[in-house]
Amino acid sequence: MSEEVKIDTNLYSRQIGTFGMETMGKLIKMNVLIVGCRGLGVEIAKNLILAGPASVTIYDPNLVQWGDLASNFYCREEHVGKVSRVEASISKLQELNPYVKVQSIQTLTLEEHGSYNVVAYTETFENIDKVIEANEFCRARSIGFIYSGLFGPSGFTFLDYGNDQCNSNQPNNCHSP
């Protein structure tokens, strides 16, 4: 028998109407790791926190730079060179939804990825080998993996949720290799 899930139907009425109660029940149990807190990472964190998973953990040890002021809406001039992108953002992100545990981590090991249902790497272009290693780790443990980035007005997203391949907008064209 599945565990009874308590959902604030007033707060999540739009999501329930869109996704349905069963999907919302799964979402509020989900623990997500976001690696990278530049503009895309903070936007993903914001939208995810508003949707209502159990927890969102963010990792980005980099100090706020001047360029971050144009993309991370929580970074301020007084943060530049003094605090990390996560430190500049975390308290404001937590205010978005009291039902979601929002936290940061200071170090990230491969084993740490195993604590989450979904791992999302954003704008981490410096070491693609680490991204591939993280994806392989997550795939071997059936953990959803997302890799996304922006290049000005263009962007990309890579999703790995297991062995099914779907290279079409037609769901019936999806198959296992």
Secondary structure, 3 states (H helix, E strand, C coil): CCCCCCCCCCCCHHHHHHHCHHHHHHHCCCEEEEECCCHHHHHHHHHHHHHCCCEEEEECCCECCHHHHHCCCCCCHHHCCCCEHHHHHHHHHHHCCCCCEEEECCCCCCHHHHHCCEEEEECCCCCHHHHHHHHHHHHHCCCEEEEEEEECCEEEEEEECCCCECCCCCHHHCECC
